[in-house]
Structure formats: C-alpha cells, structure tokens
Amino acid sequence: MFRDAQFERTLMSSVFDIAASGLRAQSRALEVSANNVANVLSLGVHPDPAQAKPEAFTPQRAAFVSSAYGGVEAKAVPISPPAYLSRQPDHPDADPDGLVPLPNVSLEQEMVNQIVALRMFEANVKVIQTQDRMLGAVLDIVS
C-alpha cells in the first residue's frame, strides 16, 4: 500500500509541477512579446547584423522546449532577420535612399502571441485548481 500512496503523491506533485512550469513559460513568453512591442520603433538595428549598432535592440520570440522532468520552458531566441528596411524619406535617421532600419516586429503577431500566452496561462491555472479540488476530494474520501 505504501508504494501506491507514494506513487499517488508523486503523481499529484508532478501535475502541480507541470502546470507551474506552464505558468512560468507563459509568463516568459508574455515578457518577450511585451519587450518586442515596447521596442517596435527602436533604431540601431539593421538587416545585416554586421551593420547593426552593438547596443541595438534584437527582437526575440519565445521558443518552448520540454523540460527534463516534464513540463515546459520558454527560451527567448532572436528573430531572423532582426530588422527590415522601411521607406521613410522624412525620418531623421533615413539613409540617402530614404530607408530606415526598424526591428522585425509585427504588432499584429505580438497581439496574437500575447492573447495565446494569456489563454495558456489561464489553462494552467485551471489545471492547478482542478488538481487541488481532486486532492481535496481524495482527502475527504480517505478521512
């Protein structure tokens, strides 16, 4: 009987751990997306990394990878190419051809990313709440 009880404790703990890893991963994804939105008009980037300023903003995306013990992690990886050229001849930083390099960030895509991160965060909260209710029901049955 002890072996089964130990298995149950491990299983319940792993559900919480996996859902918590999902919460952390979606928080990181939201952070990456918010950083992209905040820097959408940053200058100093360039489609050719050799011509970019060293302190230039590099847009990133969240990449999700499985963790070793179950669950997920979000890693920030650079978007390639980091910039695109926008024709803005009146811009003070425009080159002689009227082109300004801007970060390769799509506000529309970032909004979608943020909505998905929010919904996935909510789903992981529901998993934790459901597991908590199930654990409570099991304890009520046992006692």
C-alpha positions as CSV (number, residue, x, y, z in Angstrom):
1,M,0.0,0.0,0.0
2,F,2.8,2.4,0.8
3,R,4.2,2.1,-2.8
4,D,0.8,3.1,-4.2
5,A,0.4,6.0,-1.8
6,Q,3.9,7.2,-2.8
7,F,3.0,6.9,-6.5
8,E,-0.1,9.0,-5.9
9,R,1.9,11.7,-4.0
10,T,4.4,11.8,-6.9
11,L,1.7,11.9,-9.5
12,M,-0.1,14.8,-7.7
13,S,3.1,16.7,-7.2
14,S,4.1,16.3,-10.8
15,V,0.7,17.7,-12.0
16,F,1.3,20.8,-9.9
17,D,4.9,21.0,-11.1
18,I,4.0,20.6,-14.8
19,A,1.2,23.3,-14.5
20,A,3.6,25.6,-12.6
21,S,6.2,25.2,-15.4
22,G,3.5,26.2,-17.9
23,L,2.7,29.3,-15.8
24,R,6.4,30.2,-15.8
25,A,6.8,29.6,-19.5
26,Q,3.7,31.6,-20.5
27,S,4.9,34.5,-18.2
28,R,8.3,34.4,-20.1
29,A,6.5,34.4,-23.5
30,L,4.4,37.4,-22.4
31,E,7.6,39.2,-21.2
32,V,9.4,38.5,-24.5
33,S,6.4,39.8,-26.5
34,A,5.9,42.9,-24.4
35,N,9.6,43.7,-24.9
36,N,9.2,43.5,-28.6
37,V,6.2,45.8,-28.5
38,A,8.0,48.3,-26.3
39,N,10.9,48.4,-28.8
40,V,9.0,48.3,-32.0
41,L,10.4,51.7,-33.1
42,S,13.9,51.2,-31.7
43,L,16.7,52.4,-34.0
44,G,20.2,51.0,-34.5
45,V,19.1,47.6,-35.8
46,H,19.9,46.6,-39.3
47,P,19.0,43.6,-41.6
48,D,22.7,43.0,-41.9
49,P,24.0,42.2,-38.3
50,A,27.5,43.5,-39.3
51,Q,26.0,46.9,-39.7
52,A,23.9,47.0,-36.6
53,K,25.0,49.0,-33.6
54,P,26.2,46.9,-30.7
55,E,23.5,48.2,-28.3
56,A,20.7,47.8,-30.8
57,F,17.6,46.1,-29.8
58,T,17.3,42.5,-31.1
59,P,13.7,41.3,-31.4
60,Q,13.0,37.8,-30.0
61,R,10.4,35.2,-29.9
62,A,9.5,32.6,-27.3
63,A,10.5,29.0,-28.1
64,F,9.0,26.3,-25.9
65,V,11.1,23.2,-25.0
66,S,10.3,20.2,-22.9
67,S,12.0,20.2,-19.5
68,A,13.8,17.1,-18.3
69,Y,11.2,16.2,-15.6
70,G,8.1,17.0,-17.5
71,G,6.6,20.4,-18.2
72,V,7.9,23.1,-20.4
73,E,10.3,26.0,-20.5
74,A,10.3,29.1,-22.7
75,K,13.5,30.4,-24.1
76,A,13.9,33.7,-25.8
77,V,15.5,33.3,-29.3
78,P,16.4,36.0,-31.7
79,I,14.1,36.7,-34.7
80,S,15.9,36.4,-38.0
81,P,16.4,38.8,-39.8
82,P,16.4,41.2,-36.8
83,A,15.3,44.2,-38.9
84,Y,13.7,45.3,-42.1
85,L,14.1,48.5,-44.2
86,S,11.2,50.9,-44.1
87,R,10.9,53.7,-46.7
88,Q,10.6,56.9,-44.6
89,P,12.5,59.7,-46.5
90,D,11.5,62.4,-44.0
91,H,12.8,60.4,-41.0
92,P,15.9,62.0,-39.4
93,D,17.8,58.6,-39.4
94,A,16.9,57.7,-43.0
95,D,19.8,56.8,-45.3
96,P,20.3,58.6,-48.7
97,D,17.7,56.3,-50.3
98,G,15.2,57.2,-47.6
99,L,15.3,53.8,-45.9
100,V,15.2,53.4,-42.1
101,P,16.0,50.0,-40.5
102,L,13.4,49.0,-37.9
103,P,13.1,45.9,-35.7
104,N,11.4,43.0,-37.4
105,V,8.4,43.1,-35.1
106,S,4.8,42.7,-36.2
107,L,2.4,44.3,-33.8
108,E,-0.4,42.1,-35.1
109,Q,1.6,38.9,-34.4
110,E,2.7,40.2,-31.0
111,M,-1.0,40.8,-30.0
112,V,-1.8,37.2,-31.1
113,N,1.2,35.9,-29.1
114,Q,0.0,37.8,-26.0
115,I,-3.5,36.5,-26.3
116,V,-2.3,32.9,-26.7
117,A,0.1,33.4,-23.7
118,L,-2.8,34.7,-21.6
119,R,-5.1,31.8,-22.6
120,M,-2.4,29.2,-21.9
121,F,-1.7,30.8,-18.5
122,E,-5.4,30.6,-17.7
123,A,-5.5,27.0,-18.8
124,N,-2.6,26.1,-16.4
125,V,-4.3,27.9,-13.6
126,K,-7.4,25.8,-14.2
127,V,-5.2,22.6,-14.1
128,I,-3.9,23.6,-10.7
129,Q,-7.4,24.4,-9.4
130,T,-8.8,21.1,-10.7
131,Q,-5.9,19.2,-9.2
132,D,-6.5,21.0,-5.9
133,R,-10.2,20.1,-5.9
134,M,-9.4,16.4,-6.8
135,L,-6.9,16.2,-4.0
136,G,-9.4,17.7,-1.6
137,A,-12.0,15.1,-2.7
138,V,-9.5,12.3,-2.2
139,L,-8.6,13.5,1.3
140,D,-12.3,13.7,2.1
141,I,-12.9,10.2,1.0
142,V,-9.9,8.9,2.9
143,S,-10.7,10.6,6.2
